[in-house]
Amino acid sequence: MQRFYETIFIARQDITANQVESLAKQYTNVIKEFDGEVTKTEFCGLRNLAYKIKKNRKGHYVLMNIAVKSDGIKEVERQMKINEDVLRYISVRVDALDNAPSALMQNRGFREDVVREEVRPGIQAEVTEATVVVEESTQQPAE
């Protein structure tokens, strides 16, 4: 019985985008060998890591939606584990696959309305081209 998984892996910062794509194709071929399919592959780009991993401050993030039996996901994880270009990986079983853009890809675009909604009352936000400047107001908010 096929199950649904979301798998994310982080590749080293010093490999090229073409090498990242070939890694994703390699893992897709493994899934196909186990009679599964990859419904979505997102290349989220080179992003900062929260902490250094094997002397890397950045990594190429790739998200894959996979429908396969459990043996297939175990083999993909085994190959990710022994590949020196893969820093971290995680596979999570989900009830259904979502083909909409992931949260990583949705956050790439800067949206003024989201920033303004998250600001607490009594704090004014000024949106500039590349940054958000937040200043605390000396006035008490009206209730």
N, CA, C and O atoms as CSV, one atom per row, in Angstrom:
chain,resi,resn,atom,element,x,y,z
A,1,MET,N,N,0.835,-1.180,0.000
A,1,MET,CA,C,0.000,0.000,0.000
A,1,MET,C,C,0.884,1.250,0.000
A,1,MET,O,O,1.793,1.385,0.820
A,2,GLN,N,N,0.601,2.153,-0.930
A,2,GLN,CA,C,1.382,3.382,-0.991
A,2,GLN,C,C,0.964,4.351,0.109
A,2,GLN,O,O,-0.211,4.476,0.454
A,3,ARG,N,N,1.963,5.020,0.638
A,3,ARG,CA,C,1.723,6.032,1.649
A,3,ARG,C,C,2.300,7.341,1.141
A,3,ARG,O,O,3.103,7.360,0.209
A,4,PHE,N,N,1.880,8.438,1.765
A,4,PHE,CA,C,2.306,9.761,1.333
A,4,PHE,C,C,3.336,10.322,2.310
A,4,PHE,O,O,3.185,10.210,3.527
A,5,TYR,N,N,4.391,10.930,1.751
A,5,TYR,CA,C,5.467,11.506,2.555
A,5,TYR,C,C,5.862,12.864,1.996
A,5,TYR,O,O,5.804,13.099,0.789
A,6,GLU,N,N,6.263,13.745,2.891
A,6,GLU,CA,C,6.936,14.981,2.514
A,6,GLU,C,C,8.370,14.840,2.991
A,6,GLU,O,O,8.622,14.649,4.180
A,7,THR,N,N,9.300,14.935,2.068
A,7,THR,CA,C,10.716,14.790,2.393
A,7,THR,C,C,11.436,16.081,2.044
A,7,THR,O,O,11.284,16.622,0.949
A,8,ILE,N,N,12.223,16.563,2.996
A,8,ILE,CA,C,13.049,17.735,2.766
A,8,ILE,C,C,14.494,17.318,2.999
A,8,ILE,O,O,14.809,16.655,3.986
A,9,PHE,N,N,15.366,17.715,2.079
A,9,PHE,CA,C,16.788,17.521,2.351
A,9,PHE,C,C,17.528,18.820,2.085
A,9,PHE,O,O,17.114,19.642,1.267
A,10,ILE,N,N,18.638,18.980,2.802
A,10,ILE,CA,C,19.478,20.164,2.686
A,10,ILE,C,C,20.821,19.707,2.144
A,10,ILE,O,O,21.488,18.861,2.740
A,11,ALA,N,N,21.214,20.278,1.005
A,11,ALA,CA,C,22.491,19.948,0.380
A,11,ALA,C,C,23.523,21.027,0.728
A,11,ALA,O,O,23.166,22.156,1.062
A,12,ARG,N,N,24.786,20.667,0.646
A,12,ARG,CA,C,25.876,21.591,0.976
A,12,ARG,C,C,25.808,22.855,0.133
A,12,ARG,O,O,25.286,22.856,-0.982
A,13,GLN,N,N,26.351,23.938,0.699
A,13,GLN,CA,C,26.289,25.237,0.036
A,13,GLN,C,C,27.233,25.343,-1.151
A,13,GLN,O,O,26.999,26.165,-2.036
A,14,ASP,N,N,28.295,24.539,-1.200
A,14,ASP,CA,C,29.292,24.708,-2.247
A,14,ASP,C,C,29.046,23.851,-3.488
A,14,ASP,O,O,29.889,23.828,-4.385
A,15,ILE,N,N,27.920,23.150,-3.562
A,15,ILE,CA,C,27.597,22.450,-4.802
A,15,ILE,C,C,26.705,23.351,-5.655
A,15,ILE,O,O,26.050,24.259,-5.143
A,16,THR,N,N,26.688,23.091,-6.946
A,16,THR,CA,C,25.925,23.938,-7.862
A,16,THR,C,C,24.447,23.548,-7.866
A,16,THR,O,O,24.067,22.488,-7.370
A,17,ALA,N,N,23.633,24.420,-8.431
A,17,ALA,CA,C,22.198,24.148,-8.537
A,17,ALA,C,C,21.947,22.922,-9.424
A,17,ALA,O,O,21.015,22.157,-9.177
A,18,ASN,N,N,22.780,22.737,-10.457
A,18,ASN,CA,C,22.635,21.556,-11.314
A,18,ASN,C,C,22.910,20.269,-10.546
A,18,ASN,O,O,22.252,19.254,-10.776
A,19,GLN,N,N,23.873,20.306,-9.644
A,19,GLN,CA,C,24.161,19.135,-8.827
A,19,GLN,C,C,23.014,18.840,-7.867
A,19,GLN,O,O,22.712,17.678,-7.595
A,20,VAL,N,N,22.377,19.889,-7.354
A,20,VAL,CA,C,21.214,19.703,-6.472
A,20,VAL,C,C,20.074,19.059,-7.256
A,20,VAL,O,O,19.406,18.154,-6.757
A,21,GLU,N,N,19.854,19.528,-8.485
A,21,GLU,CA,C,18.809,18.948,-9.334
A,21,GLU,C,C,19.105,17.483,-9.642
A,21,GLU,O,O,18.191,16.659,-9.669
A,22,SER,N,N,20.368,17.156,-9.874
A,22,SER,CA,C,20.714,15.760,-10.162
A,22,SER,C,C,20.516,14.880,-8.928
A,22,SER,O,O,20.158,13.709,-9.060
A,23,LEU,N,N,20.744,15.425,-7.731
A,23,LEU,CA,C,20.444,14.669,-6.514
A,23,LEU,C,C,18.948,14.375,-6.433
A,23,LEU,O,O,18.545,13.253,-6.128
A,24,ALA,N,N,18.131,15.386,-6.706
A,24,ALA,CA,C,16.682,15.199,-6.663
A,24,ALA,C,C,16.236,14.170,-7.702
A,24,ALA,O,O,15.363,13.348,-7.423
A,25,LYS,N,N,16.827,14.209,-8.894
A,25,LYS,CA,C,16.493,13.223,-9.931
A,25,LYS,C,C,16.910,11.820,-9.514
A,25,LYS,O,O,16.199,10.849,-9.774
A,26,GLN,N,N,18.065,11.720,-8.866
A,26,GLN,CA,C,18.543,10.419,-8.385
A,26,GLN,C,C,17.549,9.826,-7.386
A,26,GLN,O,O,17.210,8.645,-7.470
A,27,TYR,N,N,17.086,10.647,-6.444
A,27,TYR,CA,C,16.129,10.156,-5.447
A,27,TYR,C,C,14.771,9.871,-6.079
A,27,TYR,O,O,14.069,8.960,-5.641
A,28,THR,N,N,14.391,10.632,-7.096
A,28,THR,CA,C,13.150,10.366,-7.816
A,28,THR,C,C,13.216,9.010,-8.512
A,28,THR,O,O,12.240,8.260,-8.514
A,29,ASN,N,N,14.367,8.698,-9.103
A,29,ASN,CA,C,14.538,7.400,-9.766
A,29,ASN,C,C,14.454,6.244,-8.778
A,29,ASN,O,O,13.926,5.182,-9.107
A,30,VAL,N,N,14.970,6.443,-7.571
A,30,VAL,CA,C,14.864,5.405,-6.539
A,30,VAL,C,C,13.405,5.166,-6.187
A,30,VAL,O,O,12.975,4.023,-6.033
A,31,ILE,N,N,12.648,6.246,-6.059
A,31,ILE,CA,C,11.217,6.130,-5.748
A,31,ILE,C,C,10.500,5.369,-6.865
A,31,ILE,O,O,9.651,4.519,-6.595
A,32,LYS,N,N,10.842,5.676,-8.119
A,32,LYS,CA,C,10.209,4.992,-9.252
A,32,LYS,C,C,10.555,3.508,-9.277
A,32,LYS,O,O,9.730,2.695,-9.695
A,33,GLU,N,N,11.761,3.134,-8.835
A,33,GLU,CA,C,12.141,1.720,-8.764
A,33,GLU,C,C,11.255,0.950,-7.790
A,33,GLU,O,O,11.051,-0.254,-7.951
A,34,PHE,N,N,10.735,1.631,-6.792
A,34,PHE,CA,C,9.857,1.011,-5.804
A,34,PHE,C,C,8.383,1.250,-6.139
A,34,PHE,O,O,7.530,1.205,-5.252
A,35,ASP,N,N,8.084,1.504,-7.413
A,35,ASP,CA,C,6.716,1.717,-7.908
A,35,ASP,C,C,6.006,2.884,-7.232
A,35,ASP,O,O,4.799,2.835,-6.993
A,36,GLY,N,N,6.754,3.916,-6.932
A,36,GLY,CA,C,6.177,5.115,-6.337
A,36,GLY,C,C,6.267,6.265,-7.313
A,36,GLY,O,O,6.717,6.104,-8.447
A,37,GLU,N,N,5.834,7.426,-6.862
A,37,GLU,CA,C,5.930,8.615,-7.694
A,37,GLU,C,C,6.212,9.838,-6.835
A,37,GLU,O,O,5.812,9.915,-5.674
A,38,VAL,N,N,6.906,10.784,-7.437
A,38,VAL,CA,C,7.161,12.074,-6.813
A,38,VAL,C,C,6.219,13.063,-7.474
A,38,VAL,O,O,6.362,13.368,-8.658
A,39,THR,N,N,5.253,13.565,-6.710
A,39,THR,CA,C,4.241,14.444,-7.291
A,39,THR,C,C,4.690,15.893,-7.377
A,39,THR,O,O,4.196,16.649,-8.213
A,40,LYS,N,N,5.633,16.288,-6.509
A,40,LYS,CA,C,6.109,17.668,-6.522
A,40,LYS,C,C,7.543,17.711,-6.025
A,40,LYS,O,O,7.893,17.037,-5.056
A,41,THR,N,N,8.369,18.503,-6.689
A,41,THR,CA,C,9.734,18.772,-6.239
A,41,THR,C,C,9.934,20.271,-6.259
A,41,THR,O,O,9.812,20.904,-7.308
A,42,GLU,N,N,10.243,20.851,-5.094
A,42,GLU,CA,C,10.479,22.288,-4.986
A,42,GLU,C,C,11.936,22.532,-4.626
A,42,GLU,O,O,12.448,21.993,-3.644
A,43,PHE,N,N,12.585,23.339,-5.423
A,43,PHE,CA,C,13.937,23.761,-5.116
A,43,PHE,C,C,13.817,25.129,-4.450
A,43,PHE,O,O,13.587,26.133,-5.123
A,44,CYS,N,N,13.972,25.166,-3.145
A,44,CYS,CA,C,13.745,26.391,-2.383
A,44,CYS,C,C,14.962,27.308,-2.388
A,44,CYS,O,O,14.897,28.415,-1.854
A,45,GLY,N,N,16.052,26.878,-2.972
A,45,GLY,CA,C,17.215,27.736,-3.130
A,45,GLY,C,C,18.186,27.653,-1.969
A,45,GLY,O,O,18.011,26.864,-1.040
A,46,LEU,N,N,19.212,28.484,-2.043
A,46,LEU,CA,C,20.250,28.565,-1.023
A,46,LEU,C,C,19.740,29.449,0.104
A,46,LEU,O,O,19.441,30.625,-0.104
A,47,ARG,N,N,19.644,28.879,1.294
A,47,ARG,CA,C,19.087,29.593,2.445
A,47,ARG,C,C,20.038,29.495,3.622
A,47,ARG,O,O,20.840,28.565,3.705
A,48,ASN,N,N,19.948,30.456,4.532
A,48,ASN,CA,C,20.772,30.428,5.740
A,48,ASN,C,C,20.293,29.323,6.671
A,48,ASN,O,O,19.094,29.071,6.790
A,49,LEU,N,N,21.243,28.669,7.328
A,49,LEU,CA,C,20.916,27.665,8.337
A,49,LEU,C,C,20.836,28.345,9.699
A,49,LEU,O,O,21.445,29.397,9.896
A,50,ALA,N,N,20.108,27.773,10.628
A,50,ALA,CA,C,19.987,28.339,11.962
A,50,ALA,C,C,21.306,28.216,12.730
A,50,ALA,O,O,21.602,29.037,13.599
A,51,TYR,N,N,22.085,27.201,12.410
A,51,TYR,CA,C,23.388,26.978,13.036
A,51,TYR,C,C,24.269,26.237,12.033
A,51,TYR,O,O,23.775,25.657,11.066
A,52,LYS,N,N,25.567,26.263,12.273
A,52,LYS,CA,C,26.495,25.600,11.358
A,52,LYS,C,C,26.279,24.090,11.385
A,52,LYS,O,O,26.105,23.492,12.447
A,53,ILE,N,N,26.294,23.488,10.199
A,53,ILE,CA,C,26.235,22.040,10.067
A,53,ILE,C,C,27.422,21.634,9.207
A,53,ILE,O,O,27.500,22.004,8.036
A,54,LYS,N,N,28.332,20.885,9.775
A,54,LYS,CA,C,29.533,20.441,9.052
A,54,LYS,C,C,30.233,21.614,8.374
A,54,LYS,O,O,30.598,21.539,7.201
A,55,LYS,N,N,30.414,22.692,9.122
A,55,LYS,CA,C,31.098,23.908,8.683
A,55,LYS,C,C,30.355,24.675,7.589
A,55,LYS,O,O,30.959,25.516,6.924
A,56,ASN,N,N,29.091,24.413,7.388
A,56,ASN,CA,C,28.276,25.116,6.397
A,56,ASN,C,C,27.320,26.066,7.104
A,56,ASN,O,O,26.662,25.694,8.075
A,57,ARG,N,N,27.252,27.300,6.605
A,57,ARG,CA,C,26.315,28.288,7.140
A,57,ARG,C,C,25.045,28.383,6.292
A,57,ARG,O,O,24.034,28.919,6.745
A,58,LYS,N,N,25.097,27.863,5.064
A,58,LYS,CA,C,23.966,27.892,4.152
A,58,LYS,C,C,23.761,26.512,3.567
A,58,LYS,O,O,24.639,25.654,3.648
A,59,GLY,N,N,22.588,26.303,2.971
A,59,GLY,CA,C,22.305,25.029,2.332
A,59,GLY,C,C,21.225,25.172,1.270
A,59,GLY,O,O,20.388,26.072,1.332
A,60,HIS,N,N,21.258,24.274,0.302
A,60,HIS,CA,C,20.236,24.210,-0.742
A,60,HIS,C,C,19.088,23.353,-0.211
A,60,HIS,O,O,19.289,22.174,0.080
A,61,TYR,N,N,17.895,23.921,-0.081
A,61,TYR,CA,C,16.728,23.200,0.424
A,61,TYR,C,C,15.923,22.636,-0.742
A,61,TYR,O,O,15.680,23.323,-1.734
A,62,VAL,N,N,15.511,21.366,-0.607
A,62,VAL,CA,C,14.679,20.723,-1.628
A,62,VAL,C,C,13.541,19.989,-0.912
A,62,VAL,O,O,13.780,19.209,0.010
A,63,LEU,N,N,12.307,20.247,-1.343
A,63,LEU,CA,C,11.120,19.584,-0.798
A,63,LEU,C,C,10.554,18.657,-1.861
A,63,LEU,O,O,10.405,19.046,-3.020
A,64,MET,N,N,10.238,17.425,-1.463
A,64,MET,CA,C,9.662,16.453,-2.392
A,64,MET,C,C,8.403,15.863,-1.779
A,64,MET,O,O,8.414,15.445,-0.621
A,65,ASN,N,N,7.312,15.826,-2.546
A,65,ASN,CA,C,6.095,15.110,-2.151
A,65,ASN,C,C,6.160,13.735,-2.803
A,65,ASN,O,O,6.297,13.623,-4.021
A,66,ILE,N,N,6.061,12.684,-1.982
A,66,ILE,CA,C,6.304,11.326,-2.460
A,66,ILE,C,C,5.142,10.425,-2.094
A,66,ILE,O,O,4.619,10.493,-0.981
A,67,ALA,N,N,4.735,9.572,-3.038
A,67,ALA,CA,C,3.756,8.518,-2.792
A,67,ALA,C,C,4.461,7.195,-3.094
A,67,ALA,O,O,4.756,6.897,-4.251
A,68,VAL,N,N,4.728,6.407,-2.061
A,68,VAL,CA,C,5.495,5.166,-2.227
A,68,VAL,C,C,5.252,4.264,-1.012
A,68,VAL,O,O,4.748,4.706,0.021
A,69,LYS,N,N,5.619,3.004,-1.164
A,69,LYS,CA,C,5.579,2.084,-0.027
A,69,LYS,C,C,6.707,2.432,0.930
A,69,LYS,O,O,7.638,3.148,0.561
A,70,SER,N,N,6.631,1.936,2.140
A,70,SER,CA,C,7.614,2.290,3.157
A,70,SER,C,C,9.028,1.834,2.795
A,70,SER,O,O,9.996,2.469,3.213
A,71,ASP,N,N,9.170,0.749,2.027
A,71,ASP,CA,C,10.502,0.295,1.629
A,71,ASP,C,C,11.196,1.330,0.743
A,71,ASP,O,O,12.413,1.496,0.824
A,72,GLY,N,N,10.445,2.015,-0.087
A,72,GLY,CA,C,11.008,3.023,-0.972
A,72,GLY,C,C,11.546,4.214,-0.212
A,72,GLY,O,O,12.625,4.713,-0.529
A,73,ILE,N,N,10.811,4.680,0.789
A,73,ILE,CA,C,11.277,5.842,1.555
A,73,ILE,C,C,12.476,5.457,2.407
A,73,ILE,O,O,13.365,6.279,2.631
A,74,LYS,N,N,12.512,4.222,2.884
A,74,LYS,CA,C,13.682,3.764,3.653
A,74,LYS,C,C,14.929,3.746,2.788
A,74,LYS,O,O,16.010,4.104,3.255
A,75,GLU,N,N,14.796,3.337,1.535
A,75,GLU,CA,C,15.951,3.305,0.630
A,75,GLU,C,C,16.423,4.715,0.289
A,75,GLU,O,O,17.628,4.959,0.234
A,76,VAL,N,N,15.506,5.640,0.061
A,76,VAL,CA,C,15.887,7.023,-0.224
A,76,VAL,C,C,16.617,7.615,0.980
A,76,VAL,O,O,17.644,8.274,0.817
A,77,GLU,N,N,16.101,7.388,2.180
A,77,GLU,CA,C,16.752,7.906,3.383
A,77,GLU,C,C,18.127,7.277,3.578
A,77,GLU,O,O,19.055,7.948,4.031
A,78,ARG,N,N,18.266,6.006,3.245
A,78,ARG,CA,C,19.566,5.338,3.360
A,78,ARG,C,C,20.575,5.994,2.421
A,78,ARG,O,O,21.722,6.228,2.801
A,79,GLN,N,N,20.145,6.287,1.198
A,79,GLN,CA,C,21.042,6.929,0.239
A,79,GLN,C,C,21.381,8.365,0.641
A,79,GLN,O,O,22.502,8.823,0.419
A,80,MET,N,N,20.419,9.074,1.229
A,80,MET,CA,C,20.698,10.426,1.705
A,80,MET,C,C,21.702,10.394,2.854
A,80,MET,O,O,22.557,11.271,2.973
A,81,LYS,N,N,21.586,9.378,3.688
A,81,LYS,CA,C,22.463,9.258,4.849
A,81,LYS,C,C,23.920,9.059,4.449
A,81,LYS,O,O,24.815,9.586,5.109
A,82,ILE,N,N,24.171,8.310,3.380
A,82,ILE,CA,C,25.552,8.029,2.992
A,82,ILE,C,C,26.116,9.043,2.001
A,82,ILE,O,O,27.309,9.010,1.702
A,83,ASN,N,N,25.280,9.943,1.488
A,83,ASN,CA,C,25.733,10.952,0.528
A,83,ASN,C,C,26.366,12.113,1.296
A,83,ASN,O,O,25.727,12.713,2.160
A,84,GLU,N,N,27.617,12.425,0.979
A,84,GLU,CA,C,28.320,13.495,1.689
A,84,GLU,C,C,27.817,14.887,1.330
A,84,GLU,O,O,28.095,15.840,2.058
A,85,ASP,N,N,27.082,15.032,0.227
A,85,ASP,CA,C,26.539,16.336,-0.158
A,85,ASP,C,C,25.260,16.688,0.586
A,85,ASP,O,O,24.846,17.847,0.572
A,86,VAL,N,N,24.629,15.725,1.231
A,86,VAL,CA,C,23.387,15.965,1.969
A,86,VAL,C,C,23.728,16.207,3.443
A,86,VAL,O,O,24.268,15.333,4.122
A,87,LEU,N,N,23.403,17.408,3.918
A,87,LEU,CA,C,23.682,17.761,5.308
A,87,LEU,C,C,22.648,17.190,6.265
A,87,LEU,O,O,23.000,16.591,7.282
A,88,ARG,N,N,21.370,17.375,5.941
A,88,ARG,CA,C,20.264,16.898,6.772
A,88,ARG,C,C,19.108,16.487,5.862
A,88,ARG,O,O,18.989,16.942,4.724
A,89,TYR,N,N,18.259,15.611,6.405
A,89,TYR,CA,C,17.051,15.210,5.686
A,89,TYR,C,C,16.014,14.807,6.715
A,89,TYR,O,O,16.339,14.432,7.842
A,90,ILE,N,N,14.771,14.892,6.306
A,90,ILE,CA,C,13.674,14.418,7.150
A,90,ILE,C,C,12.515,14.025,6.240
A,90,ILE,O,O,12.220,14.699,5.254
A,91,SER,N,N,11.872,12.927,6.593
A,91,SER,CA,C,10.676,12.471,5.884
A,91,SER,C,C,9.544,12.377,6.884
A,91,SER,O,O,9.687,11.775,7.948
A,92,VAL,N,N,8.429,12.971,6.536
A,92,VAL,CA,C,7.266,12.981,7.410
A,92,VAL,C,C,6.095,12.366,6.660
A,92,VAL,O,O,5.796,12.752,5.530
A,93,ARG,N,N,5.442,11.414,7.293
A,93,ARG,CA,C,4.259,10.808,6.680
A,93,ARG,C,C,3.071,11.744,6.854
A,93,ARG,O,O,2.827,12.257,7.946
A,94,VAL,N,N,2.336,11.960,5.770
A,94,VAL,CA,C,1.175,12.848,5.793
A,94,VAL,C,C,-0.043,12.096,5.289
A,94,VAL,O,O,0.087,11.064,4.630
A,95,ASP,N,N,-1.231,12.612,5.597
A,95,ASP,CA,C,-2.477,11.976,5.164
A,95,ASP,C,C,-2.737,12.182,3.679
A,95,ASP,O,O,-3.237,11.285,3.000
A,96,ALA,N,N,-2.394,13.368,3.177
A,96,ALA,CA,C,-2.617,13.687,1.765
A,96,ALA,C,C,-1.506,14.616,1.304
A,96,ALA,O,O,-0.946,15.375,2.095
A,97,LEU,N,N,-1.196,14.547,0.017
A,97,LEU,CA,C,-0.158,15.405,-0.541
A,97,LEU,C,C,-0.761,16.735,-0.971
A,97,LEU,O,O,-1.833,16.776,-1.575
A,98,ASP,N,N,-0.074,17.806,-0.659
A,98,ASP,CA,C,-0.514,19.148,-1.008
A,98,ASP,C,C,0.346,19.653,-2.157
A,98,ASP,O,O,1.560,19.789,-2.009
A,99,ASN,N,N,-0.270,19.931,-3.296
A,99,ASN,CA,C,0.483,20.400,-4.462
A,99,ASN,C,C,0.582,21.917,-4.542
A,99,ASN,O,O,1.118,22.449,-5.514
A,100,ALA,N,N,0.077,22.615,-3.542
A,100,ALA,CA,C,0.226,24.069,-3.495
A,100,ALA,C,C,1.670,24.400,-3.104
A,100,ALA,O,O,2.362,23.550,-2.545
A,101,PRO,N,N,2.129,25.612,-3.388
A,101,PRO,CA,C,3.485,25.988,-2.976
A,101,PRO,C,C,3.660,25.873,-1.466
A,101,PRO,O,O,2.748,26.187,-0.701
A,102,SER,N,N,4.824,25.425,-1.050
A,102,SER,CA,C,5.095,25.242,0.379
A,102,SER,C,C,5.243,26.594,1.068
A,102,SER,O,O,5.302,27.634,0.412
A,103,ALA,N,N,5.303,26.567,2.395
A,103,ALA,CA,C,5.459,27.794,3.170
A,103,ALA,C,C,6.788,28.470,2.848
A,103,ALA,O,O,6.872,29.698,2.854
A,104,LEU,N,N,7.816,27.695,2.571
A,104,LEU,CA,C,9.108,28.278,2.203
A,104,LEU,C,C,8.998,29.109,0.931
A,104,LEU,O,O,9.570,30.196,0.846
A,105,MET,N,N,8.275,28.609,-0.043
A,105,MET,CA,C,8.147,29.316,-1.308
A,105,MET,C,C,7.163,30.481,-1.207
A,105,MET,O,O,7.336,31.487,-1.895
A,106,GLN,N,N,6.146,30.366,-0.371
A,106,GLN,CA,C,5.186,31.451,-0.209
A,106,GLN,C,C,5.821,32.650,0.478
A,106,GLN,O,O,5.449,33.790,0.201
A,107,ASN,N,N,6.775,32.407,1.372
A,107,ASN,CA,C,7.414,33.485,2.120
A,107,ASN,C,C,8.505,34.186,1.332
A,107,ASN,O,O,9.073,35.162,1.821
A,108,ARG,N,N,8.814,33.731,0.151
A,108,ARG,CA,C,9.862,34.373,-0.645
A,108,ARG,C,C,9.441,35.763,-1.085
A,108,ARG,O,O,10.276,36.661,-1.192
A,109,GLY,N,N,8.156,35.947,-1.340
A,109,GLY,CA,C,7.662,37.265,-1.734
A,109,GLY,C,C,7.352,38.079,-0.492
A,109,GLY,O,O,6.780,37.550,0.461
A,110,PHE,N,N,7.714,39.341,-0.482
A,110,PHE,CA,C,7.461,40.219,0.658
A,110,PHE,C,C,6.070,40.789,0.528
A,110,PHE,O,O,5.731,41.400,-0.486
A,111,ARG,N,N,5.256,40.589,1.561
A,111,ARG,CA,C,3.881,41.105,1.531
A,111,ARG,C,C,3.686,42.062,2.686
A,111,ARG,O,O,3.861,41.701,3.849
A,112,GLU,N,N,3.319,43.294,2.349
A,112,GLU,CA,C,3.162,44.336,3.348
A,112,GLU,C,C,2.018,44.030,4.307
A,112,GLU,O,O,2.135,44.293,5.504
A,113,ASP,N,N,0.912,43.480,3.805
A,113,ASP,CA,C,-0.257,43.258,4.660
A,113,ASP,C,C,0.023,42.225,5.743
A,113,ASP,O,O,-0.527,42.328,6.840
A,114,VAL,N,N,0.864,41.233,5.464
A,114,VAL,CA,C,1.199,40.232,6.479
A,114,VAL,C,C,2.037,40.856,7.574
A,114,VAL,O,O,1.821,40.579,8.753
A,115,VAL,N,N,2.993,41.696,7.202
A,115,VAL,CA,C,3.853,42.337,8.194
A,115,VAL,C,C,3.038,43.239,9.098
A,115,VAL,O,O,3.234,43.243,10.313
A,116,ARG,N,N,2.128,44.002,8.520
A,116,ARG,CA,C,1.340,44.929,9.329
A,116,ARG,C,C,0.393,44.193,10.275
A,116,ARG,O,O,0.141,44.691,11.372
A,117,GLU,N,N,-0.133,43.046,9.905
A,117,GLU,CA,C,-1.046,42.319,10.779
A,117,GLU,C,C,-0.323,41.725,11.982
A,117,GLU,O,O,-0.921,41.577,13.047
A,118,GLU,N,N,0.957,41.384,11.829
A,118,GLU,CA,C,1.688,40.728,12.910
A,118,GLU,C,C,2.247,41.718,13.932
A,118,GLU,O,O,2.716,41.296,14.988
A,119,VAL,N,N,2.211,43.008,13.652
A,119,VAL,CA,C,2.745,44.006,14.562
A,119,VAL,C,C,1.767,44.219,15.708
A,119,VAL,O,O,0.562,44.347,15.492
A,120,ARG,N,N,2.295,44.255,16.930
A,120,ARG,CA,C,1.445,44.441,18.111
A,120,ARG,C,C,0.862,45.845,18.155
A,120,ARG,O,O,1.439,46.765,17.575
A,121,PRO,N,N,-0.280,46.034,18.836
A,121,PRO,CA,C,-0.829,47.377,19.003
A,121,PRO,C,C,0.161,48.239,19.785
A,121,PRO,O,O,0.830,47.745,20.692
A,122,GLY,N,N,0.256,49.517,19.439
A,122,GLY,CA,C,1.188,50.411,20.117
A,122,GLY,C,C,2.549,50.434,19.457
A,122,GLY,O,O,3.443,51.154,19.900
A,123,ILE,N,N,2.714,49.661,18.410
A,123,ILE,CA,C,3.976,49.646,17.672
A,123,ILE,C,C,3.656,50.013,16.232
A,123,ILE,O,O,2.752,49.440,15.624
A,124,GLN,N,N,4.389,50.955,15.698
A,124,GLN,CA,C,4.169,51.374,14.326
A,124,GLN,C,C,5.226,50.727,13.442
A,124,GLN,O,O,6.400,50.673,13.809
A,125,ALA,N,N,4.816,50.243,12.290
A,125,ALA,CA,C,5.750,49.620,11.351
A,125,ALA,C,C,5.844,50.465,10.101
A,125,ALA,O,O,4.834,50.912,9.557
A,126,GLU,N,N,7.055,50.678,9.656
A,126,GLU,CA,C,7.285,51.392,8.409
A,126,GLU,C,C,7.935,50.410,7.443
A,126,GLU,O,O,8.995,49.855,7.735
A,127,VAL,N,N,7.305,50.200,6.303
A,127,VAL,CA,C,7.800,49.236,5.333
A,127,VAL,C,C,8.647,49.973,4.313
A,127,VAL,O,O,8.182,50.905,3.657
A,128,THR,N,N,9.894,49.545,4.188
A,128,THR,CA,C,10.769,50.090,3.161
A,128,THR,C,C,10.974,49.023,2.105
A,128,THR,O,O,10.369,47.954,2.187
A,129,GLU,N,N,11.810,49.289,1.119
A,129,GLU,CA,C,11.979,48.354,0.010
A,129,GLU,C,C,12.462,46.983,0.462
A,129,GLU,O,O,11.912,45.971,0.029
A,130,ALA,N,N,13.471,46.923,1.317
A,130,ALA,CA,C,14.069,45.634,1.644
A,130,ALA,C,C,13.918,45.248,3.111
A,130,ALA,O,O,14.135,44.089,3.463
A,131,THR,N,N,13.556,46.183,3.961
A,131,THR,CA,C,13.500,45.873,5.384
A,131,THR,C,C,12.209,46.396,5.993
A,131,THR,O,O,11.487,47.185,5.384
A,132,VAL,N,N,11.942,45.945,7.187
A,132,VAL,CA,C,10.816,46.444,7.959
A,132,VAL,C,C,11.393,47.111,9.195
A,132,VAL,O,O,12.107,46.477,9.971
A,133,VAL,N,N,11.089,48.372,9.376
A,133,VAL,CA,C,11.575,49.109,10.524
A,133,VAL,C,C,10.428,49.187,11.527
A,133,VAL,O,O,9.348,49.684,11.210
A,134,VAL,N,N,10.670,48.693,12.735
A,134,VAL,CA,C,9.637,48.682,13.760
A,134,VAL,C,C,10.069,49.607,14.884
A,134,VAL,O,O,11.167,49.468,15.423
A,135,GLU,N,N,9.202,50.557,15.241
A,135,GLU,CA,C,9.485,51.491,16.324
A,135,GLU,C,C,8.380,51.387,17.360
A,135,GLU,O,O,7.200,51.304,17.019
A,136,GLU,N,N,8.769,51.393,18.614
A,136,GLU,CA,C,7.785,51.315,19.686
A,136,GLU,C,C,7.207,52.689,19.925
A,136,GLU,O,O,7.942,53.671,20.019
A,137,SER,N,N,5.905,52.763,20.024
A,137,SER,CA,C,5.210,54.015,20.239
A,137,SER,C,C,5.188,54.349,21.719
A,137,SER,O,O,5.093,53.457,22.562
A,138,THR,N,N,5.276,55.632,22.034
A,138,THR,CA,C,5.200,56.057,23.427
A,138,THR,C,C,3.759,56.214,23.892
A,138,THR,O,O,3.493,56.301,25.090
A,139,GLN,N,N,2.843,56.250,22.955
A,139,GLN,CA,C,1.434,56.404,23.296
A,139,GLN,C,C,0.827,55.040,23.594
A,139,GLN,O,O,1.218,54.027,23.013
A,140,GLN,N,N,-0.123,55.034,24.500
A,140,GLN,CA,C,-0.838,53.808,24.826
A,140,GLN,C,C,-1.902,53.579,23.753
A,140,GLN,O,O,-2.537,54.535,23.307
A,141,PRO,N,N,-2.106,52.334,23.333
A,141,PRO,CA,C,-3.133,52.082,22.326
A,141,PRO,C,C,-4.531,52.350,22.862
A,141,PRO,O,O,-4.812,52.104,24.035
A,142,ALA,N,N,-5.388,52.846,22.016
A,142,ALA,CA,C,-6.787,53.116,22.393
A,142,ALA,C,C,-7.524,51.802,22.505
A,142,ALA,O,O,-7.407,50.936,21.638
A,143,GLU,N,N,-8.278,51.656,23.568
A,143,GLU,CA,C,-8.994,50.386,23.752
A,143,GLU,C,C,-10.461,50.553,23.546
A,143,GLU,O,O,-11.214,49.586,23.662
